[in-house]
Each structure stands twice: as C-alpha cells, then as structure tokens.
C-alpha cells in the first residue's frame, strides 16, 4: 500500500511540474479564465486539483480550431527565429558584402595614396599608366 502512495505522490508531482511549465510557457492570449499568476498559485497550493484544472480550463486546447464549415483553421504562424528566417539571412549577407566592398575600396584608396606619396618622395611624377584599373 505504501508503494501505491509513493507512486501516486510522484504522479502528482510530475503532473504539477508539467502544469507549471505549461502555464509559464503559454502565450498571454492563450490563458483562459484567470491571470497567469493566479494559475501558478493554484497549481502550487493545490497540486493535483490545480494541475487538472489548468489542463481542463486554464489553457486553450492544443488541437486546431474548427472553422464555420467544419474544416480546420490554421493558427497564425509564429515569427521565425532570426537564424531560420531566409529574408533576414539574405539581408545579413547583403550587408556583409557591402561592408566588404567598402573596406576593399578604402584599402585601394589607401594603397594609391601611399604609392603616390612614395613616387613624390623619389622625385618621380605620379604616372596614371602605372596604376591598375579597378
């Protein structure tokens, strides 16, 4: 008999932990009947009854909603994480290419300026034909 009580106690604890995780991770618009803090307190003070109440009445059902014609209605998609969003990744790549091009342009300008300074020091006039075209 003691083993049964221990087993029921462990089931109650697991149920309460699952209910707390579900309650704390639910979006604000998906919580019904009471505010989130009230649900958390109910689950903590009355683990068995509070957990069952949360799963029955506190959250929106996990299944898809049915539409007026009996078909299923797709829930709006959640925004993608930045590393999963192809448009964001494309913008990051374009920005990196622009920065690389700007850096390359500045290096070329610096190299030309240094070459011109060296030619002036040596007494040779700067020649346009010696520079490679970009």
C-alpha positions as CSV (number, residue, x, y, z in Angstrom):
1,X,0.0,0.0,0.0
2,X,2.9,2.3,0.8
3,X,4.3,1.8,-2.7
4,X,0.9,2.9,-4.2
5,X,1.0,6.1,-2.2
6,X,4.6,6.8,-3.3
7,X,3.6,6.2,-6.9
8,X,0.6,8.5,-6.6
9,X,2.7,11.2,-4.9
10,X,5.2,11.0,-7.7
11,X,2.5,11.2,-10.4
12,X,1.1,14.3,-8.6
13,X,4.5,16.0,-8.5
14,X,5.1,15.2,-12.2
15,X,1.7,16.5,-13.1
16,X,2.2,19.7,-11.1
17,X,5.6,20.3,-12.8
18,X,4.1,19.7,-16.2
19,X,1.3,22.1,-15.4
20,X,3.6,24.8,-14.1
21,X,5.8,24.5,-17.2
22,X,2.8,24.7,-19.5
23,X,1.3,27.6,-17.6
24,X,4.6,29.6,-17.5
25,X,5.3,29.0,-21.2
26,X,1.8,29.7,-22.5
27,X,1.3,32.8,-24.5
28,X,-0.6,35.6,-22.8
29,X,-3.6,35.3,-25.2
30,X,-3.9,31.5,-24.7
31,X,-4.6,31.6,-21.0
32,X,-8.3,31.4,-20.1
33,X,-10.4,32.2,-17.0
34,X,-7.7,33.7,-14.7
35,X,-4.5,35.6,-14.9
36,X,-1.2,33.6,-15.1
37,X,-0.1,34.4,-11.6
38,X,-3.5,33.0,-10.2
39,X,-3.0,29.8,-12.2
40,X,0.6,29.4,-10.8
41,X,-0.6,29.9,-7.3
42,X,-3.5,27.4,-7.7
43,X,-1.1,24.8,-9.1
44,X,1.4,25.4,-6.3
45,X,-1.0,25.3,-3.4
46,X,-3.3,22.6,-4.8
47,X,-1.0,20.5,-7.0
48,X,-3.4,17.8,-8.0
49,X,-6.6,19.8,-8.4
50,X,-4.8,22.9,-9.7
51,X,-2.9,20.9,-12.3
52,X,-6.0,19.2,-13.6
53,X,-7.9,22.5,-13.6
54,X,-5.1,24.1,-15.6
55,X,-5.2,21.4,-18.3
56,X,-9.0,21.4,-18.4
57,X,-10.0,25.0,-18.1
58,X,-6.9,27.2,-18.0
59,X,-5.4,26.8,-21.4
60,X,-6.6,26.7,-24.9
61,X,-6.9,23.2,-26.3
62,X,-3.8,22.0,-28.2
63,X,-5.8,20.9,-31.2
64,X,-6.6,23.1,-34.1
65,X,-9.7,25.1,-34.0
66,X,-12.6,24.1,-36.3
67,X,-13.9,26.6,-38.8
68,X,-17.5,27.5,-39.5
69,X,-17.7,24.9,-42.3
70,X,-16.3,22.2,-40.1
71,X,-12.8,22.4,-41.6
72,X,-9.7,23.2,-39.6
73,X,-8.4,26.7,-39.3
74,X,-4.7,27.2,-39.3
75,X,-3.4,29.2,-36.4
76,X,-1.2,32.2,-37.4
77,X,2.4,31.2,-37.7
78,X,4.7,32.4,-35.0
79,X,7.6,34.6,-36.2
80,X,10.7,32.7,-37.2
81,X,13.9,32.9,-35.2
82,X,16.4,35.2,-37.0
83,X,18.6,32.3,-37.9
84,X,15.7,30.5,-39.6
85,X,14.3,33.5,-41.5
86,X,15.6,33.4,-45.1
87,X,14.9,37.1,-45.6
88,X,16.9,38.1,-42.5
89,X,19.8,35.9,-43.6
90,X,19.8,37.4,-47.1
91,X,19.9,40.9,-45.6
92,X,22.8,40.0,-43.3
93,X,24.7,38.5,-46.3
94,X,24.0,41.7,-48.4
95,X,25.1,43.9,-45.6
96,X,28.3,41.9,-45.2
97,X,29.0,42.1,-48.9
98,X,28.5,45.9,-48.8
99,X,30.9,46.2,-45.9
100,X,33.5,44.1,-47.6
101,X,33.2,46.2,-50.8
102,X,33.6,49.4,-48.8
103,X,36.6,48.0,-46.9
104,X,38.2,46.9,-50.2
105,X,37.5,50.4,-51.7
106,X,39.2,52.1,-48.7
107,X,42.2,49.8,-49.0
108,X,42.6,50.6,-52.7
109,X,42.4,54.3,-52.0
110,X,45.0,54.0,-49.2
111,X,47.3,51.9,-51.4
112,X,47.0,54.5,-54.2
113,X,47.7,57.4,-51.8
114,X,50.8,55.6,-50.4
115,X,52.1,54.8,-53.9
116,X,51.7,58.5,-54.9
117,X,53.5,59.6,-51.7
118,X,56.4,57.2,-52.5
119,X,56.6,58.5,-56.1
120,X,56.7,62.1,-54.9
121,X,59.5,61.3,-52.4
122,X,61.5,59.6,-55.0
123,X,61.2,62.6,-57.3
124,X,59.2,60.8,-60.0
125,X,56.0,62.5,-61.0
126,X,53.0,60.3,-60.5
127,X,52.0,58.4,-63.6
128,X,48.5,57.3,-64.4
129,X,49.5,54.5,-66.7
130,X,51.2,52.6,-63.8
131,X,48.1,52.1,-61.8
132,X,45.9,49.1,-62.5
133,X,42.3,49.9,-63.3
134,X,39.6,48.7,-61.0
